């Protein structure tokens, strides 16, 4: 079933699969390069997603996930305008990363520059064998501006990101999996089905648990040990005290829920 798209640009499509929203980049002729209208559309969706949506699949039309910033949008700007544009991307990607919905991205073909920055802001990344990763900004006299210098090193480390930026090295799908860019690698054409399966699994979690994972876990990982342990204790207590958690624990203890095998 297709959702109304009155507030979204033509470069984004939105569909529903039960509790999962499928948000798809729709600029295949541009290898889904991101213009301002598309980034604003992402913000529009993640600022006020439908109340009954519990997870999101971020997909793309055509053969490529996203080739980065549409350089036609860059033009000649002064430093202040450049900072403001970068902060605009930061705001949108952070809204997605720190929202209430887990986001699973489907990576194929070019995942380059701003496309890699967008992927790094999603929570789980499913790659197809065609996916390749690069950060060519430095080779063009530029620097990453969509949060890549913060998020990508969390995945692959500062040294590997330095190599990508200074040499223009391109990683293939297998290298991306081994280094931690993607979390799954499927057969050709299998990315969307796997992402949808994972999103439905996530949609079945209690909202309080999802909130704890998306909001508390990144802060705990970035905190000093003692502060992190204290936040963990708070979130564990809050999560376990919810009615849905109490019911699920009762079902497990009564043998009505399956065990992990």
Buried (B, 14 or more C-beta within 10 A) or exposed (E): EEBEBEEBBEBBBBBBBBBBBBBBBBBEEBBBBBBBBBBBBBBBBBEEBEEEBBBBBBBBBBEBBBBBBBEEBEEEEEEEEBEEBBEBBBEBBBBBBEBEBBBBBBBBBBBBBBBBBBBBBBBBBBBBBBBBBBBBBBEEEBEBBBBBBBBBBBBBEEEBBEBBBEEBBBBEBEBBBEBBBBBBBBEEEBBBEBBBBBBBEBBEBBEBBBBBBBBBBBEBEEBEEEEBEEBBEEBEEBBEEBEEBEEBEEEEEEEEEEEEE
